[in-house]
Amino acid sequence: MASVEQKYLSEKACGTGLPVAGVLDGLAAALEIHSTAVVVAPPGSGKTTLVPLFLADLMQEKDAARVIVLEPRRLAARAAAARMAELAGTRLGGLVGLRARLDTRVSAATRVEVVTEGVFTRMILDDPSLEGVGAVVFDEFHERSLDADLALALARDAQSALRADLRLVVMSATLDTQAIVTGLGAPPVIAAEGRMYPVETVHLGRPPQGSDIARAVAETVVQAVSRHEGSVLAFLPGAGEIRRAARFLAERLPADGPVSVHELYGAMERRAQDAAIASAPAGRRKVVLATPIAETSLTIEGVAVVVDSGLMRVPRFDPRRGLARLETVRITRANAEQRRGRAGRLGPGVCYRLWAQPENRGMAAHPAPEITTGDLAGLRLSLGVWGARGRTDLAWIDPPPEAAWRLAEETLESLGALDSGGQLTPSGRRMAGIGVAPRLAAMLCGARDETEIRLAAQIAAVLSEDAGGRDTDLRGRLSQALKGKGVRELAERLAAQAGAAGAGPAAAVERAGRLLAMAYPERVARRREGRAGVYQTVTGQGARLEEGDSLSRQEWIVIADAQGRGADATVRLAAPIAEEDVRALFGDRFTQATEVRFEASRGSVRCEEVTRLGALLVSRRQAEPADPQAVTDALIDGLRQTGLSRLPFSDAAQSLRSRVAFARAQGLAGDWPDLGDDALLARLDDWLGPFLAGKTGLAQISASDVSQGLSLLLPGDLRRRVDILLPERLVTPAGSSAAIDYGCEGGPSVDVRVQALFGLDRHPAILDGQVALRLNLLSPAGRPIQVTADLPAFWRGSWAGVRAEMRGRYPKHLWPEDPAAAQATLRAKPRG
């Protein structure tokens, strides 16, 4: 077994004094027995650079087997590879190589190859046995990117089925050790102490709500520069905040002063990234404004102060919309410690935190693995190439969620990558070989000629690199992005992979929408009628452009990126597309049907021939109804929407409903139907449906239709009983009749002129005399005189007072002393 002092890790490597050197022999012993090991070592311990070089020593006896090192980002891969080459005393591309997008430097002499996680996935898919590879190192695994989880699962599967001699080393600075160790089958854990100087932690509290976090960070940086020596590393959630902070610092820190300001995020040009992490010239200091890209594997020389916003931006996949959105969230405690540790790499430091100390307790311990929140389409496509079809076919640390897995399969099927049985199609295999996200690969595979392939490659390069600024119109973003060498080189490589080798012209940028639709078929959207900038996608989701956006008058667009949750997501990137291109691409998905629907505003049924693409209405024209029953059904649905108030109930029909309701309330024997609003709405088909034939609007429904319909619900024997026991009207001794109100709170009542009841010595009652009517006695002018439930008592008692008052007020009418013995009449006294 090789020792630390041999070969690559000779005097120069050991002389660094990095703490991880002390556990390398323990790692070697563990790998002699076990196929997998976990290395836990804090930042600055040397694990990223020393462990791979030491493993290369161990692999020396195994037919010059290479060591592959996975890094989460290109910037980290470049930095790690350069540092290893320096330690090994070799040039980059010799003993130590690098393989990343647009930056490959390897040779036959390469023994340690640093790759990005996505590159490794393509490597192992092309060569499942990993011929010539002795060990694979998964660095910064605590970040738990989707690519890292996939790469580890594939490597474990290859180790189990093809390469028992393959060694896997999982490394991290802050590892959820228990979960990882359990998921890996309890491998040995090798722990190294860190080499970190004391760091003073200052909690400044959160900026006021609504204030700009970029400005708050920049102001803290200015104070830190004035109070402390050394360079400053400030963490912000994203590139937008970094740019705003840089503009503010440009006003406060003179350009010709001793402090230079650098930005550091993933979408930057390589030269600017390298300048940000390089040492400051002698006698100068630097401020680096960074995203979480600078948390772990990068070393930025000279940093003594960290300013932490406490925020990070993470992708969250929304399965309902099929869109990934970036959310700004609070960092975890693990993130906070990683950032704080950056101030203590070279000497004592200080960390300013823009939150209050008690908030630490409310922070999550570790970030959620991306496999539990991300878009799984790329993962599912890779597994299709691997030959795995089931969600749990591989040994995962955390298995893919079922809902996201199903959506990934639906997406790949819509792109033509999977068939209905979940098998990889020839097109899907070709897509997997291009090396970009499945949607972008589908666009490249769907281009009609070499000019379109080149334009598709340019679009894919812009989208995968998030280049070209913030223009919503993809055409403008293309124009801006292609000024950068890196995007052009990536586009040329993708074009070659898709079949357009060599230089040549690209298709006109006006075809961008057509190509984008191949990548995002479900995000083809049409403008809502009469509403500029407001769209609906083929899945029925809403989307909205910012007011005044140049695309807002376009009839059709294809949305590549949108953010937000409410009814309408905000479109961040889109391209216009002609309707003829939509029809050409998705002609087999257009449907035509006769739709019959109720229009509440008109109160009538409308019949139309409609053409749709998914949920999108493409065209419609008025048509004659082919199915009369469909019209009746639509009219009934309309009534259920608008309620019974739109029906012409006659007084008699309403009385019948009230009387039947009273019978039910009294518990009368018989199967009395419920004629309340809810019950009638539920049974519209039964009682009103038979009278709607030939009708298309509510105005055509007559009171007779309603009355006859109600009669259908009341059998003949019950109708006779209700008329006998619960009459509609009270017939008075004067020969008049008055409607009985059965819905009154105090019981059935009737409004009746007192003169019409003369001669009546018994109180009127219903239900075979069991329920007395409440009499609302009226004057000749129809005004209330008295309310009584005992007419004989009224005649004997208060009538005298009423008579005395009413005689003077209505002298032309009869007011007898004994009304029970008088003759009822509604006429005035005879003249004379």
C-alpha positions in Angstrom: 0.0 0.0 0.0 1.4 3.4 -0.9 2.0 6.0 1.8 1.5 9.7 1.9 5.1 10.4 1.0 5.2 8.5 -2.3 4.7 9.5 -5.9 2.3 12.4 -6.4 1.9 13.3 -2.8 5.6 13.7 -2.3 7.4 16.4 -0.3 5.6 19.3 -1.8 2.1 17.9 -1.1 3.0 16.8 2.4 4.7 20.1 3.1 1.4 21.9 2.9 0.5 20.8 6.4 -3.1 20.4 5.5 -5.1 18.5 8.2 -6.5 15.8 5.9 -3.0 14.5 5.3 -3.2 12.9 8.8 -6.1 10.6 7.9 -5.0 9.5 4.4 -3.5 6.2 5.7 -6.7 5.5 7.5 -8.6 6.1 4.2 -6.2 3.7 2.4 -6.9 1.0 5.1 -10.6 1.5 4.8 -10.6 1.1 1.0 -8.5 -2.0 1.3 -11.5 -3.7 2.9 -14.5 -1.7 1.7 -15.5 -0.5 -1.7 -16.9 2.8 -0.5 -15.8 5.3 2.2 -17.1 8.6 3.5 -14.6 11.5 4.2 -15.9 14.2 6.5 -13.5 17.2 6.7 -14.2 20.9 7.1 -13.3 23.6 4.6 -9.6 24.3 4.4 -8.6 20.8 5.4 -7.3 19.9 2.0 -9.7 17.1 1.1 -10.5 18.4 -2.3 -6.9 18.4 -3.5 -5.0 15.9 -1.4 -7.5 13.0 -1.3 -7.7 12.6 -5.1 -3.9 12.7 -5.5 -3.4 10.2 -2.7 -6.0 7.9 -4.4 -4.0 8.1 -7.6 -1.1 6.6 -5.6 -3.3 3.8 -4.5 -4.5 3.1 -8.0 -1.0 3.0 -9.4 -0.9 -0.7 -8.9 -4.2 -1.3 -10.8 -3.1 -0.9 -14.4 -2.6 2.8 -14.2 -6.2 3.4 -13.3 -7.4 6.9 -13.2 -9.2 8.8 -10.4 -12.3 10.7 -11.4 -13.2 13.7 -9.1 -16.7 15.2 -9.4 -17.2 18.9 -8.6 -20.6 20.6 -8.5 -19.7 23.5 -10.7 -17.2 24.3 -13.6 -15.6 27.1 -11.5 -14.9 24.7 -8.7 -13.7 22.0 -11.1 -11.2 24.4 -12.7 -10.0 25.7 -9.3 -9.5 22.2 -7.9 -7.8 20.9 -11.0 -5.4 23.8 -11.0 -4.5 23.5 -7.4 -3.9 19.7 -7.7 -1.7 20.3 -10.7 0.3 22.8 -8.7 0.7 20.3 -5.7 1.7 17.5 -8.1 4.2 19.7 -9.8 2.7 19.3 -13.2 0.9 21.4 -15.8 -2.9 21.2 -16.0 -3.7 18.6 -18.7 -0.8 16.4 -17.7 -0.9 14.4 -14.6 -4.0 16.2 -13.5 -6.7 16.9 -16.1 -9.9 18.8 -16.4 -13.1 17.9 -18.3 -15.9 20.4 -18.2 -18.1 22.1 -20.8 -16.0 24.2 -23.1 -12.9 23.4 -21.1 -11.3 20.0 -21.6 -7.6 19.5 -20.8 -6.7 15.8 -20.6 -3.9 13.7 -22.1 -2.7 10.1 -22.1 -0.7 11.0 -19.0 -3.7 12.1 -17.0 -4.2 10.2 -13.8 -6.5 12.5 -11.9 -9.4 13.9 -13.9 -11.6 16.6 -12.4 -15.1 16.7 -14.0 -18.4 18.4 -13.4 -21.2 16.1 -12.2 -23.1 16.3 -15.5 -20.0 15.3 -17.4 -19.5 12.3 -15.3 -23.1 11.2 -15.9 -22.5 11.2 -19.6 -19.2 9.4 -19.1 -20.7 6.5 -17.2 -23.7 6.3 -19.6 -21.3 5.9 -22.5 -19.1 3.4 -20.6 -21.0 1.8 -17.7 -17.9 -0.3 -16.6 -15.8 2.9 -16.4 -12.9 1.2 -18.1 -9.5 2.4 -16.8 -11.1 4.2 -13.7 -10.0 2.9 -10.3 -11.8 5.4 -8.0 -14.5 8.0 -8.2 -14.5 10.9 -5.7 -17.7 12.8 -5.0 -16.6 16.1 -3.6 -18.9 18.6 -1.9 -21.6 15.9 -1.7 -23.4 17.8 1.0 -24.8 20.1 -1.6 -26.9 17.2 -2.8 -27.4 18.4 -6.3 -29.6 16.2 -8.5 -26.7 15.4 -10.8 -24.6 14.3 -7.8 -27.3 12.0 -6.5 -27.8 10.5 -10.0 -24.0 10.1 -10.5 -23.6 8.3 -7.2 -26.6 6.0 -7.9 -25.2 5.1 -11.3 -21.7 4.5 -9.9 -23.0 2.3 -7.2 -25.0 0.3 -9.7 -21.9 -0.1 -11.9 -19.9 -1.1 -8.9 -22.5 -3.7 -7.9 -23.0 -5.3 -11.3 -19.8 -4.7 -13.3 -16.9 -3.3 -11.2 -16.5 -4.8 -7.7 -13.0 -3.3 -7.7 -14.2 0.2 -8.2 -13.7 2.4 -5.2 -16.1 5.2 -4.3 -15.3 8.1 -1.9 -18.0 10.5 -0.9 -16.6 13.7 0.6 -18.0 16.8 2.2 -17.3 19.5 4.6 -20.7 19.4 6.4 -22.4 16.1 5.7 -25.7 14.8 7.0 -23.6 11.8 8.0 -26.3 9.6 9.4 -28.6 9.8 6.3 -25.7 9.4 3.9 -24.0 6.5 5.8 -27.3 4.7 6.1 -28.1 5.2 2.4 -24.6 3.9 1.4 -24.9 0.8 3.5 -22.8 1.9 6.5 -19.4 2.4 4.9 -16.5 3.5 7.1 -16.4 7.2 7.9 -13.0 9.0 7.9 -13.1 12.3 9.7 -10.4 15.0 9.6 -10.1 18.0 11.8 -10.2 21.4 10.3 -7.6 24.1 10.3 -9.7 27.2 11.0 -8.7 30.3 12.9 -11.1 31.9 15.4 -13.9 33.9 13.7 -15.8 36.5 15.5 -19.5 36.4 14.6 -21.5 39.7 14.6 -25.3 39.5 14.2 -26.5 42.8 12.9 -30.2 41.9 12.7 -32.4 41.8 9.6 -32.7 45.0 7.5 -36.2 46.6 7.7 -38.9 44.8 5.8 -39.1 46.1 2.2 -35.5 47.4 2.1 -33.0 46.3 -0.5 -30.8 43.5 0.8 -28.2 44.4 -1.8 -27.8 47.9 -0.4 -27.8 46.5 3.2 -24.9 44.1 2.3 -23.0 46.9 0.4 -23.3 49.2 3.4 -22.0 46.5 5.7 -19.1 45.9 3.3 -18.1 49.6 3.4 -18.0 49.5 7.2 -16.0 46.2 7.1 -13.4 47.7 4.7 -13.0 50.7 7.0 -12.7 48.6 10.2 -10.7 45.5 9.2 -7.7 44.5 7.2 -7.8 41.9 4.5 -10.3 41.2 1.7 -14.0 40.9 2.1 -16.3 38.1 0.8 -20.0 39.0 0.7 -22.7 36.4 0.0 -25.9 37.5 -1.8 -28.7 35.4 -3.2 -28.3 36.0 -6.9 -26.7 37.9 -9.8 -29.3 40.7 -9.7 -28.5 41.6 -6.1 -24.7 41.3 -6.8 -25.0 43.8 -9.6 -27.0 46.2 -7.5 -24.5 45.9 -4.6 -21.6 46.5 -7.0 -23.2 49.7 -8.3 -23.6 51.0 -4.8 -20.0 50.1 -3.9 -18.8 51.9 -7.0 -20.1 55.1 -5.5 -18.5 54.5 -2.1 -15.1 52.9 -3.0 -13.0 54.9 -5.4 -12.0 52.9 -8.6 -8.4 54.1 -8.2 -8.3 53.2 -4.4 -6.7 50.2 -2.7 -9.9 48.1 -2.8 -11.2 46.5 -6.0 -14.7 45.0 -6.3 -15.4 41.7 -8.1 -18.5 39.9 -8.9 -18.7 36.1 -8.8 -21.6 33.9 -10.0 -22.1 31.0 -12.4 -23.1 32.7 -15.6 -20.1 35.0 -15.8 -17.3 34.7 -18.3 -14.4 32.5 -17.2 -11.9 35.3 -17.2 -14.0 37.4 -14.8 -14.5 34.4 -12.5 -10.8 33.7 -12.4 -10.1 37.4 -11.6 -12.5 37.2 -8.7 -10.8 34.2 -7.0 -7.2 35.3 -7.7 -5.1 36.8 -5.0 -5.2 40.6 -4.8 -2.0 42.3 -6.0 0.5 43.2 -3.3 -0.6 46.3 -1.3 -4.3 46.0 -2.5 -7.4 44.4 -1.1 -10.5 43.1 -2.8 -14.2 42.8 -2.2 -15.9 39.7 -3.8 -19.7 39.8 -4.1 -20.7 36.1 -4.6 -23.5 33.7 -4.7 -23.3 30.4 -2.8 -20.9 29.3 -5.5 -18.1 30.5 -3.1 -19.3 28.6 0.0 -17.1 25.6 -0.1 -14.7 24.3 -2.8 -13.3 27.6 -3.9 -10.5 29.3 -2.0 -10.4 33.1 -2.4 -7.0 34.2 -1.1 -6.7 36.9 1.5 -10.3 36.8 2.8 -10.5 37.9 6.5 -14.1 39.3 6.6 -17.4 37.6 5.5 -20.7 39.5 5.1 -23.6 37.1 4.9 -27.0 38.2 3.7 -28.5 35.0 5.1 -30.3 34.3 1.8 -29.8 32.0 -1.2 -31.8 31.4 -4.3 -32.8 27.8 -5.0 -34.8 26.2 -7.8 -38.2 24.8 -6.9 -40.0 22.7 -9.4 -43.7 23.3 -9.6 -45.3 20.0 -10.9 -48.7 21.7 -11.4 -47.2 24.3 -13.8 -44.4 22.1 -15.1 -42.0 25.0 -14.4 -39.0 25.5 -12.2 -39.0 28.7 -10.3 -36.2 30.4 -8.4 -37.1 31.1 -4.8 -35.2 33.3 -2.5 -35.0 31.5 0.9 -33.2 31.6 4.2 -30.0 29.7 4.3 -29.6 26.6 6.5 -27.3 26.4 9.5 -24.9 24.3 7.5 -24.7 27.1 4.8 -24.2 29.7 7.5 -21.3 27.8 9.0 -19.7 27.2 5.6 -19.8 30.9 4.9 -18.6 31.9 8.3 -15.6 29.5 7.9 -14.4 31.4 4.9 -13.2 34.2 7.2 -10.9 31.9 9.2 -9.0 30.1 6.5 -5.8 32.2 6.7 -6.0 33.8 10.1 -8.4 35.2 12.7 -11.5 36.8 11.0 -14.9 38.2 11.4 -18.3 37.3 10.0 -21.1 39.8 9.8 -24.6 38.2 9.7 -27.6 40.2 8.5 -30.0 38.5 10.9 -30.5 38.3 14.6 -28.8 35.6 16.7 -32.1 34.0 17.9 -33.1 33.3 14.3 -30.4 30.6 14.2 -32.6 28.2 16.0 -35.3 28.5 13.4 -33.0 27.7 10.5 -33.1 24.2 8.9 -30.0 22.1 9.6 -29.2 21.2 6.0 -30.5 22.1 2.5 -33.1 19.8 1.1 -31.7 17.4 -1.6 -32.5 18.7 -5.0 -33.9 15.3 -6.1 -36.8 15.9 -3.7 -37.7 19.3 -5.2 -36.3 19.5 -8.8 -37.4 18.6 -12.3 -36.6 14.9 -12.9 -36.9 14.8 -16.7 -33.2 14.7 -17.3 -32.7 12.1 -14.6 -35.4 9.9 -16.0 -33.9 10.2 -19.5 -30.5 9.2 -18.2 -32.0 6.2 -16.4 -33.7 5.2 -19.7 -30.3 5.1 -21.3 -29.0 3.1 -18.3 -31.8 0.6 -18.8 -33.6 1.4 -15.5 -37.3 2.1 -15.9 -38.6 2.0 -12.3 -38.4 4.8 -9.8 -36.7 2.6 -7.2 -34.6 0.5 -9.6 -31.4 2.1 -8.3 -30.1 2.5 -4.7 -30.8 6.1 -3.9 -29.9 8.1 -0.8 -33.3 9.7 -1.3 -35.6 8.2 -3.9 -37.2 10.5 -6.5 -40.7 11.6 -5.4 -43.5 9.7 -7.2 -45.4 12.8 -8.4 -42.3 14.4 -9.9 -41.3 11.1 -11.5 -44.7 10.7 -13.2 -44.5 14.2 -14.5 -41.0 13.6 -15.8 -42.3 10.6 -17.7 -45.2 12.6 -19.1 -42.8 15.3 -20.2 -40.5 12.9 -21.9 -43.4 11.2 -23.6 -44.6 14.5 -25.0 -41.1 15.2 -26.3 -41.0 11.8 -28.0 -38.2 10.5 -25.8 -40.3 7.7 -24.1 -43.0 5.6 -25.6 -46.3 5.0 -23.8 -44.7 2.0 -22.0 -41.9 4.0 -20.6 -39.3 2.6 -23.0 -36.6 4.9 -24.4 -37.2 5.7 -28.1 -34.5 6.1 -30.7 -35.2 9.8 -30.6 -34.8 9.7 -26.8 -31.5 7.9 -27.1 -30.3 10.6 -29.5 -31.5 13.3 -27.2 -29.6 11.8 -24.3 -26.4 11.9 -26.3 -26.4 15.6 -26.9 -25.6 16.6 -23.4 -28.2 19.3 -22.6 -31.5 19.2 -20.8 -34.1 16.9 -22.5 -36.2 19.8 -23.7 -33.3 21.5 -25.4 -32.2 18.2 -26.8 -35.7 17.7 -28.3 -35.4 21.1 -30.0 -32.0 20.2 -31.5 -33.3 16.8 -32.7 -36.4 18.4 -34.2 -34.6 21.0 -36.3 -35.4 20.6 -40.0 -32.0 21.5 -41.6 -28.5 22.5 -40.6 -29.4 26.2 -40.4 -32.2 25.4 -37.9 -29.8 23.1 -36.0 -27.4 26.0 -35.6 -30.1 28.3 -34.4 -31.4 25.7 -32.0 -27.9 25.2 -30.7 -27.6 28.9 -30.1 -30.9 28.9 -28.2 -29.8 25.8 -26.2 -26.5 27.5 -25.3 -28.2 30.7 -24.2 -30.8 28.8 -22.1 -28.3 26.4 -20.5 -25.9 29.2 -19.6 -28.6 31.7 -18.7 -26.7 34.2 -20.9 -27.7 37.3 -22.7 -29.1 39.6 -20.0 -32.7 39.9 -18.9 -34.5 40.7 -22.1 -37.9 38.8 -22.1 -37.7 38.4 -25.9 -35.5 35.4 -26.7 -34.5 37.0 -30.0 -32.9 40.0 -28.1 -31.3 37.7 -25.6 -29.7 35.7 -28.5 -28.3 38.8 -30.1 -26.7 39.9 -26.8 -25.4 36.4 -25.7 -23.8 35.5 -29.0 -21.3 38.4 -28.4 -19.7 36.2 -25.8 -17.0 33.7 -26.9 -18.1 31.0 -24.4 -21.7 30.9 -25.7 -20.6 30.8 -29.3 -18.2 27.9 -28.6 -20.9 26.0 -26.8 -23.4 26.6 -29.6 -20.9 25.3 -32.2 -20.2 22.2 -30.1 -24.0 21.5 -29.7 -24.6 22.0 -33.4 -21.9 19.6 -34.2 -23.3 17.0 -31.8 -26.8 17.4 -33.4 -25.4 16.9 -37.0 -24.4 20.4 -38.2 -20.7 20.0 -38.4 -18.5 22.9 -39.5 -19.1 26.5 -39.8 -22.3 27.7 -41.6 -25.2 30.2 -41.3 -27.9 29.8 -38.7 -31.6 30.1 -39.6 -33.3 33.5 -39.2 -34.0 34.4 -35.6 -37.7 34.6 -36.5 -37.7 30.8 -36.4 -36.8 30.9 -32.7 -40.4 30.5 -31.6 -40.9 27.4 -33.7 -37.8 25.7 -32.3 -38.7 26.7 -28.8 -42.1 25.1 -29.1 -40.4 21.8 -29.7 -38.7 22.1 -26.3 -41.8 23.5 -24.5 -44.9 22.1 -26.3 -47.1 22.6 -23.3 -46.0 26.2 -22.9 -47.3 27.4 -26.3 -49.6 30.2 -25.3 -52.2 32.4 -26.9 -53.1 36.0 -25.9 -56.4 36.2 -24.1 -59.0 38.1 -26.2 -58.7 41.8 -25.7 -56.0 41.7 -23.1 -52.5 42.8 -24.1 -49.7 40.8 -22.4 -52.1 38.2 -20.8 -51.8 34.6 -22.1 -53.1 31.1 -21.6 -51.0 28.1 -22.3 -52.2 24.8 -23.9 -52.4 23.3 -20.4 -54.8 26.1 -19.3 -52.3 27.9 -17.1 -52.2 31.7 -17.1 -49.1 33.8 -17.9 -48.5 37.5 -18.0 -45.9 39.8 -19.5 -44.8 42.9 -17.7 -46.7 46.0 -18.7 -45.2 47.5 -21.9 -43.2 44.4 -22.8 -42.4 44.3 -26.5 -44.0 40.9 -26.8 -47.3 41.9 -25.3 -49.1 42.3 -28.6 -48.0 39.0 -30.0 -51.0 36.7 -30.6 -49.0 33.5 -29.9 -45.8 33.0 -27.8 -43.8 30.1 -26.5 -42.7 30.5 -22.8 -39.3 29.3 -21.8 -39.3 30.7 -18.3 -41.9 32.1 -16.0 -42.0 32.8 -12.3 -44.8 33.2 -9.7 -47.6 31.1 -8.3 -50.9 33.0 -8.6 -53.4 32.8 -11.4 -50.9 34.2 -13.9 -47.1 33.5 -13.7 -44.8 36.3 -14.9 -43.1 35.5 -18.2 -39.3 35.9 -18.0 -38.3 34.5 -21.3 -40.4 33.8 -24.4 -40.4 34.0 -28.2 -43.3 34.8 -30.7 -44.5 32.0 -32.9 -46.9 32.2 -35.9 -50.1 30.3 -35.8 -49.2 28.5 -39.0 -46.1 27.1 -37.2 -48.3 26.0 -34.3 -50.6 24.2 -36.6 -47.7 22.6 -38.5 -46.0 21.4 -35.4 -49.1 20.2 -33.4 -51.7 19.6 -36.1 -52.4 16.1 -34.7 -53.2 17.7 -31.3 -55.8 20.1 -32.6 -59.4 19.0 -31.8 -62.7 20.0 -33.3 -66.0 19.7 -31.5 -69.5 21.1 -31.3 -69.8 22.8 -27.9 -73.2 23.7 -26.4 -73.0 26.0 -23.4 -75.1 28.3 -21.4 -74.3 32.0 -21.5 -75.4 33.6 -18.2 -75.2 37.2 -19.6 -77.7 36.3 -22.4 -79.6 33.8 -20.4 -79.6 31.4 -23.3 -77.8 28.5 -24.8 -75.2 29.0 -27.5 -74.0 26.3 -29.9 -70.6 26.6 -31.6 -68.1 24.7 -33.7 -64.8 25.1 -31.8 -61.2 24.2 -32.5 -58.9 23.8 -29.6 -55.2 23.0 -28.9 -55.3 21.5 -25.4 -57.1 24.0 -23.3 -56.5 26.8 -25.8 -59.5 28.0 -27.9 -58.1 28.6 -31.4 -61.3 29.4 -33.3 -65.1 29.2 -33.0 -68.2 29.8 -35.1 -71.9 29.7 -34.4 -73.6 26.4 -35.4 -77.0 24.8 -35.3 -77.4 22.3 -32.4 -77.2 18.7 -33.6 -78.4 17.2 -30.3 -81.6 18.7 -28.8 -80.9 16.9 -25.5 -77.5 18.7 -25.3 -79.4 22.0 -25.5 -81.7 21.0 -22.8 -78.8 19.8 -20.6 -77.0 23.1 -21.1 -80.2 25.1 -20.2 -80.5 23.0 -17.0 -76.8 23.6 -16.2 -77.4 27.3 -16.7 -80.3 27.3 -14.3 -78.1 25.6 -11.7 -75.6 28.4 -12.2 -78.0 31.2 -12.0 -80.6 29.8 -9.5 -84.4 29.5 -9.5 -84.9 33.3 -9.3 -84.7 33.2 -13.2 -87.8 31.1 -13.4 -91.3 32.6 -13.6 -93.0 31.0 -10.6 -96.7 32.1 -10.5 -98.3 33.0 -7.1 -100.1 29.7 -7.2 -96.9 27.8 -7.8 -95.2 29.6 -4.9 -98.2 28.9 -2.7 -98.1 25.2 -3.5 -94.4 25.1 -2.5 -95.2 26.9 0.7 -98.1 24.6 1.5 -96.1 21.4 0.8 -93.3 22.7 3.0 -95.8 23.3 5.8 -97.1 19.8 5.4 -93.6 18.4 5.7 -92.9 20.6 8.8 -96.2 19.4 10.4 -95.3 15.8 9.8 -98.4 15.0 7.8 -98.7 11.4 6.8 -97.5 10.9 3.2 -94.4 11.1 1.0 -94.4 14.8 0.7 -91.6 16.0 -1.7 -89.1 18.6 -0.9 -89.9 21.6 -3.1 -87.2 23.9 -1.6 -84.7 25.7 -3.9 -81.8 23.2 -3.4 -84.0 20.2 -4.0 -85.6 21.7 -7.1 -82.3 22.6 -8.5 -81.0 19.1 -7.9 -84.0 17.5 -9.7 -84.4 20.0 -12.6 -84.1 17.1 -15.1 -87.1 15.4 -13.5 -89.7 18.1 -13.1 -88.7 20.9 -15.6 -86.7 18.9 -18.2 -89.9 17.5 -19.9 -91.1 21.0 -20.7 -87.8 22.4 -22.1 -87.9 20.7 -25.5 -87.3 23.2 -28.3 -86.3 25.9 -25.9 -82.9 27.6 -26.0 -83.3 30.4 -23.4 -84.7 31.1 -20.0 -87.1 33.7 -21.4 -88.9 30.9 -23.3 -89.8 29.1 -20.1 -93.4 30.0 -19.1 -95.2 30.0 -15.7 -97.3 27.2 -17.0 -94.2 25.1 -17.7 -93.1 25.7 -14.1 -96.5 24.9 -12.6 -96.9 21.7 -14.6 -93.4 20.7 -13.7 -94.1 21.0 -10.0 -97.2 18.9 -10.4 -95.0 16.1 -11.6 -93.4 16.0 -8.2 -96.7 15.9 -6.3 -98.8 12.7 -6.8 -102.5 13.3 -7.4 -103.6 12.0 -4.0 -101.2 14.4 -2.2 -102.4 17.3 -4.4 -106.0 16.7 -3.4 -105.0 16.4 0.3 -103.0 19.6 0.2 -105.9 21.5 -1.4 -108.3 20.2 1.2 -106.2 20.4 4.4 -104.1 23.4 3.4 -106.2 25.5 1.1 -104.5 28.2 -1.0 -107.0 30.9 0.0 -109.4 31.7 2.8 -113.0 32.2 1.6 -114.8 34.9 3.7 -118.5 35.2 4.6 -118.5 38.2 2.2 -117.7 35.9 -0.7 -114.2 37.2 -1.2 -111.0 35.2 -0.8 -107.6 36.1 0.5 -104.3 34.2 0.0 -103.0 32.3 2.9 -99.3 32.9 3.6 -97.8 29.6 4.8 -94.3 30.9 5.1 -94.8 33.4 7.9 -92.7 33.0 11.0 -95.7 33.0 13.3 -97.6 30.4 11.4 -100.0 30.5 8.4 -101.5 34.0 8.2 -103.9 35.9 6.0 -104.5 39.6 5.3 -108.3 40.3 5.2 -110.6 43.3 5.6 -112.5 43.1 8.9 -115.9 43.7 7.2 -115.4 40.5 5.2 -115.5 38.5 8.4 -118.8 39.9 9.9 -121.1 37.2 10.9 -118.3 34.7 11.6 -118.5 33.4 15.2 -115.7 30.8 14.9 -112.0 31.4 14.2 -110.9 30.2 10.7 -108.6 27.2 10.9 -106.8 24.8 8.5 -105.7 21.2 8.8 -109.1 20.0 9.8 -109.4 22.8 12.4 -106.1 21.9 14.1 -104.2 25.0 13.1 -105.7 28.5 13.6 -104.9 31.1 11.0 -103.4 34.3 12.1 -105.7 37.0 10.9 -104.1 40.3 9.9 -107.3 42.5 10.0 -107.3 45.4 7.7 -109.3 48.7 7.4 -111.3 49.6 4.3 -108.1 51.3 3.1 -106.1 48.1 3.6 -104.2 49.4 6.6 -103.6 47.1 9.6 -106.1 47.3 12.4 -105.4 44.3 14.6 -103.7 40.8 14.5 -105.7 38.0 16.1 -105.6 34.3 16.5 -109.0 34.2 18.3 -111.7 36.1 16.3 -114.6 35.5 18.8 -112.5 36.9 21.6 -111.7 39.9 19.4 -115.4 40.6 18.7 -116.1 40.5 22.4 -113.1 42.4 23.6 -111.1 45.0 21.7 -113.6 45.4 18.9 -115.4 48.1 20.7 -112.3 50.3 20.8 -111.5 49.6 17.2 -115.1 50.4 16.2 -115.0 53.7 18.0 -111.8 54.7 16.3 -112.7 53.4 12.8 -116.2 54.9 12.7 -114.8 58.4 12.7 -112.1 57.6 10.2 -114.3 55.6 7.8 -117.9 56.8 8.3 -119.1 55.4 5.0 -118.5 51.8 6.1 -120.4 49.6 8.5 -119.1 49.3 12.1 -121.8 47.3 13.9 -121.8 46.9 17.7 -122.2 43.1 17.3 -120.0 42.1 14.3 -120.6 38.3 15.0 -124.3 38.8 14.2 -123.9 41.3 11.4 -123.9 40.6 7.7 -120.5 40.5 6.0 -120.0 43.0 3.2 -117.2 44.9 1.5 -119.5 47.7 0.3 -120.0 51.1 1.8 -123.3 52.2 3.4 -126.1 53.0 1.0 -126.6 56.7 0.4 -129.4 58.5 2.2 
